[in-house]
Amino acid sequence: MGWQANIEYFEDYVIKTPKTLEEMKIEITRYLESIGKIEELEKRVKDMQEGWARGLKLVSNSRIPNKMLGYLEFLDNGKIKQRRVLVLESVWNELVAKGKKKEMKKIVDLTLAFIVELWRYGVHETTGKIGYEFGLMGQDIILIDFGELSEKRSTAEKQIAKRYWEKSITKYCSKEVADYFNERAKKVLTKEKLYLNWGKNL
């Protein structure tokens, strides 16, 4: 989302405006220079632009309940409005810091169930940056980033085989959260669960 849209924060909602081509190039250039891969600039920019448009089209044409999307609204000039929520990564880590490990585990379990629920609508989040792609609205998990979604079961299959979530969870969450997430994900995010649930609600 950071590369694809600018976010305005209000009391109980946010407005997301697609970034211009130049804005995207500036931010992606900064990142690619830091990792020595500036030759990937054009491809990365194109992927980000296409991913944003494809993801919004995918969810707008889906049967996903709007509550799962944070009560998404399409505004003028490509803007979207969503309920303002807590990003999961901060929720998990804060619960651990306060010694509320049982509550953290509950939110992780709800998150994994939410991923499976998205599969039932034929949608898969592809980045594995689950702590940033999803948010907490009350006691409900919602999808907050639409820029990197796939409607292909084959993509989900390949990523499950690689346990695509492990690298990102370990990088962006505390060790205690990551360990529990990975332990549970091995049992929940399986090919068998994918085959059983994919497109079930279409």
MARMARVO-335495 format. One record per residue (C-alpha): residue in one letter; x, y, z. Coordinates in steps of 0.25 Angstrom, whole numbers, plus 5000, padded with zeros to 4 digits. Layout:
N
{guvex:A	X:X	Y:Y	Z:Z}
...
This chain:
202
{guvex:M	X:5000	Y:5000	Z:5000}
{guvex:G	X:5011	Y:5010	Z:5003}
{guvex:W	X:5016	Y:5009	Z:4989}
{guvex:Q	X:5002	Y:5010	Z:4983}
{guvex:A	X:4994	Y:5020	Z:4990}
{guvex:N	X:4995	Y:5032	Z:4999}
{guvex:I	X:4986	Y:5031	Z:5012}
{guvex:E	X:4979	Y:5042	Z:5019}
{guvex:Y	X:4975	Y:5038	Z:5033}
{guvex:F	X:4962	Y:5043	Z:5039}
{guvex:E	X:4955	Y:5039	Z:5053}
{guvex:D	X:4949	Y:5026	Z:5048}
{guvex:Y	X:4952	Y:5024	Z:5034}
{guvex:V	X:4963	Y:5026	Z:5024}
{guvex:I	X:4964	Y:5031	Z:5009}
{guvex:K	X:4974	Y:5025	Z:5000}
{guvex:T	X:4978	Y:5032	Z:4987}
{guvex:P	X:4986	Y:5025	Z:4977}
{guvex:K	X:5000	Y:5030	Z:4975}
{guvex:T	X:5004	Y:5037	Z:4963}
{guvex:L	X:5014	Y:5030	Z:4954}
{guvex:E	X:5025	Y:5040	Z:4958}
{guvex:E	X:5022	Y:5038	Z:4973}
{guvex:M	X:5023	Y:5023	Z:4971}
{guvex:K	X:5036	Y:5024	Z:4964}
{guvex:I	X:5042	Y:5033	Z:4975}
{guvex:E	X:5039	Y:5023	Z:4986}
{guvex:I	X:5042	Y:5010	Z:4978}
{guvex:T	X:5055	Y:5016	Z:4973}
{guvex:R	X:5059	Y:5019	Z:4988}
{guvex:Y	X:5057	Y:5005	Z:4992}
{guvex:L	X:5063	Y:4999	Z:4980}
{guvex:E	X:5076	Y:5007	Z:4981}
{guvex:S	X:5077	Y:5003	Z:4996}
{guvex:I	X:5077	Y:4988	Z:4992}
{guvex:G	X:5085	Y:4990	Z:4979}
{guvex:K	X:5074	Y:4986	Z:4969}
{guvex:I	X:5071	Y:4999	Z:4962}
{guvex:E	X:5070	Y:4992	Z:4949}
{guvex:E	X:5057	Y:4986	Z:4953}
{guvex:L	X:5050	Y:5000	Z:4954}
{guvex:E	X:5041	Y:5000	Z:4942}
{guvex:K	X:5036	Y:4986	Z:4945}
{guvex:R	X:5033	Y:4989	Z:4959}
{guvex:V	X:5026	Y:5002	Z:4956}
{guvex:K	X:5018	Y:4994	Z:4946}
{guvex:D	X:5015	Y:4983	Z:4955}
{guvex:M	X:5010	Y:4993	Z:4966}
{guvex:Q	X:5001	Y:5000	Z:4957}
{guvex:E	X:4995	Y:4988	Z:4951}
{guvex:G	X:4994	Y:4981	Z:4964}
{guvex:W	X:4986	Y:4993	Z:4970}
{guvex:A	X:4976	Y:4993	Z:4958}
{guvex:R	X:4975	Y:4978	Z:4958}
{guvex:G	X:4972	Y:4976	Z:4973}
{guvex:L	X:4961	Y:4987	Z:4973}
{guvex:K	X:4955	Y:4981	Z:4961}
{guvex:L	X:4956	Y:4967	Z:4967}
{guvex:V	X:4949	Y:4971	Z:4981}
{guvex:S	X:4939	Y:4980	Z:4974}
{guvex:N	X:4934	Y:4968	Z:4965}
{guvex:S	X:4935	Y:4958	Z:4976}
{guvex:R	X:4924	Y:4953	Z:4986}
{guvex:I	X:4933	Y:4956	Z:4998}
{guvex:P	X:4924	Y:4963	Z:5009}
{guvex:N	X:4928	Y:4978	Z:5010}
{guvex:K	X:4930	Y:4976	Z:5025}
{guvex:M	X:4943	Y:4968	Z:5021}
{guvex:L	X:4948	Y:4979	Z:5013}
{guvex:G	X:4946	Y:4990	Z:5024}
{guvex:Y	X:4933	Y:4995	Z:5018}
{guvex:L	X:4940	Y:4999	Z:5005}
{guvex:E	X:4935	Y:5011	Z:4997}
{guvex:F	X:4939	Y:5015	Z:4983}
{guvex:L	X:4940	Y:5030	Z:4982}
{guvex:D	X:4943	Y:5040	Z:4971}
{guvex:N	X:4957	Y:5040	Z:4964}
{guvex:G	X:4961	Y:5026	Z:4968}
{guvex:K	X:4960	Y:5029	Z:4983}
{guvex:I	X:4955	Y:5019	Z:4992}
{guvex:K	X:4950	Y:5020	Z:5007}
{guvex:Q	X:4951	Y:5009	Z:5018}
{guvex:R	X:4948	Y:5008	Z:5032}
{guvex:R	X:4961	Y:5012	Z:5040}
{guvex:V	X:4966	Y:5000	Z:5048}
{guvex:L	X:4978	Y:4995	Z:5055}
{guvex:V	X:4989	Y:4988	Z:5047}
{guvex:L	X:4991	Y:4974	Z:5052}
{guvex:E	X:5006	Y:4974	Z:5053}
{guvex:S	X:5004	Y:4985	Z:5064}
{guvex:V	X:4993	Y:4978	Z:5071}
{guvex:W	X:5000	Y:4965	Z:5072}
{guvex:N	X:5013	Y:4971	Z:5077}
{guvex:E	X:5006	Y:4980	Z:5087}
{guvex:L	X:4998	Y:4968	Z:5093}
{guvex:V	X:5011	Y:4961	Z:5095}
{guvex:A	X:5018	Y:4973	Z:5101}
{guvex:K	X:5006	Y:4974	Z:5111}
{guvex:G	X:5007	Y:4959	Z:5114}
{guvex:K	X:4994	Y:4956	Z:5108}
{guvex:K	X:4999	Y:4943	Z:5100}
{guvex:K	X:4985	Y:4937	Z:5100}
{guvex:E	X:4979	Y:4949	Z:5093}
{guvex:M	X:4990	Y:4949	Z:5083}
{guvex:K	X:4988	Y:4935	Z:5080}
{guvex:K	X:4973	Y:4937	Z:5078}
{guvex:I	X:4976	Y:4948	Z:5068}
{guvex:V	X:4986	Y:4940	Z:5060}
{guvex:D	X:4976	Y:4929	Z:5059}
{guvex:L	X:4965	Y:4938	Z:5054}
{guvex:T	X:4975	Y:4943	Z:5044}
{guvex:L	X:4978	Y:4930	Z:5039}
{guvex:A	X:4963	Y:4927	Z:5038}
{guvex:F	X:4961	Y:4940	Z:5030}
{guvex:I	X:4971	Y:4935	Z:5020}
{guvex:V	X:4964	Y:4923	Z:5018}
{guvex:E	X:4951	Y:4931	Z:5017}
{guvex:L	X:4957	Y:4939	Z:5006}
{guvex:W	X:4960	Y:4926	Z:4999}
{guvex:R	X:4945	Y:4923	Z:4999}
{guvex:Y	X:4943	Y:4935	Z:4991}
{guvex:G	X:4954	Y:4931	Z:4981}
{guvex:V	X:4964	Y:4942	Z:4986}
{guvex:H	X:4978	Y:4940	Z:4991}
{guvex:E	X:4987	Y:4951	Z:4997}
{guvex:T	X:5001	Y:4948	Z:4991}
{guvex:T	X:5011	Y:4956	Z:4999}
{guvex:G	X:5012	Y:4948	Z:5012}
{guvex:K	X:5013	Y:4962	Z:5019}
{guvex:I	X:5000	Y:4958	Z:5027}
{guvex:G	X:5003	Y:4967	Z:5039}
{guvex:Y	X:5002	Y:4979	Z:5029}
{guvex:E	X:4992	Y:4974	Z:5019}
{guvex:F	X:4981	Y:4971	Z:5029}
{guvex:G	X:4975	Y:4980	Z:5041}
{guvex:L	X:4966	Y:4978	Z:5053}
{guvex:M	X:4953	Y:4984	Z:5054}
{guvex:G	X:4947	Y:4982	Z:5067}
{guvex:Q	X:4948	Y:4967	Z:5068}
{guvex:D	X:4948	Y:4965	Z:5053}
{guvex:I	X:4960	Y:4963	Z:5043}
{guvex:I	X:4959	Y:4971	Z:5030}
{guvex:L	X:4967	Y:4973	Z:5018}
{guvex:I	X:4973	Y:4986	Z:5017}
{guvex:D	X:4982	Y:4985	Z:5005}
{guvex:F	X:4977	Y:4981	Z:4991}
{guvex:G	X:4989	Y:4984	Z:4983}
{guvex:E	X:4995	Y:4969	Z:4983}
{guvex:L	X:4983	Y:4959	Z:4981}
{guvex:S	X:4982	Y:4948	Z:4972}
{guvex:E	X:4969	Y:4940	Z:4967}
{guvex:K	X:4977	Y:4928	Z:4963}
{guvex:R	X:4977	Y:4916	Z:4972}
{guvex:S	X:4990	Y:4911	Z:4965}
{guvex:T	X:4997	Y:4924	Z:4971}
{guvex:A	X:4992	Y:4920	Z:4985}
{guvex:E	X:4997	Y:4906	Z:4983}
{guvex:K	X:5011	Y:4909	Z:4979}
{guvex:Q	X:5012	Y:4919	Z:4991}
{guvex:I	X:5007	Y:4909	Z:5001}
{guvex:A	X:5017	Y:4899	Z:4996}
{guvex:K	X:5028	Y:4909	Z:4999}
{guvex:R	X:5021	Y:4914	Z:5012}
{guvex:Y	X:5022	Y:4928	Z:5007}
{guvex:W	X:5018	Y:4934	Z:5020}
{guvex:E	X:5030	Y:4930	Z:5028}
{guvex:K	X:5040	Y:4940	Z:5023}
{guvex:S	X:5031	Y:4952	Z:5025}
{guvex:I	X:5025	Y:4948	Z:5038}
{guvex:T	X:5039	Y:4946	Z:5044}
{guvex:K	X:5044	Y:4959	Z:5039}
{guvex:Y	X:5032	Y:4968	Z:5043}
{guvex:C	X:5027	Y:4962	Z:5056}
{guvex:S	X:5033	Y:4959	Z:5069}
{guvex:K	X:5039	Y:4945	Z:5070}
{guvex:E	X:5028	Y:4940	Z:5080}
{guvex:V	X:5017	Y:4944	Z:5070}
{guvex:A	X:5024	Y:4938	Z:5058}
{guvex:D	X:5027	Y:4925	Z:5065}
{guvex:Y	X:5012	Y:4923	Z:5068}
{guvex:F	X:5008	Y:4928	Z:5055}
{guvex:N	X:5017	Y:4918	Z:5047}
{guvex:E	X:5013	Y:4907	Z:5056}
{guvex:R	X:4998	Y:4909	Z:5054}
{guvex:A	X:5000	Y:4913	Z:5039}
{guvex:K	X:5006	Y:4899	Z:5036}
{guvex:K	X:4993	Y:4893	Z:5040}
{guvex:V	X:4983	Y:4903	Z:5035}
{guvex:L	X:4989	Y:4908	Z:5022}
{guvex:T	X:4991	Y:4895	Z:5015}
{guvex:K	X:4988	Y:4890	Z:5001}
{guvex:E	X:4977	Y:4881	Z:5006}
{guvex:K	X:4970	Y:4893	Z:5013}
{guvex:L	X:4972	Y:4901	Z:5000}
{guvex:Y	X:4965	Y:4890	Z:4991}
{guvex:L	X:4954	Y:4889	Z:5001}
{guvex:N	X:4951	Y:4903	Z:5002}
{guvex:W	X:4955	Y:4910	Z:4989}
{guvex:G	X:4943	Y:4917	Z:4982}
{guvex:K	X:4933	Y:4910	Z:4992}
{guvex:N	X:4925	Y:4923	Z:4993}
{guvex:L	X:4925	Y:4927	Z:4979}
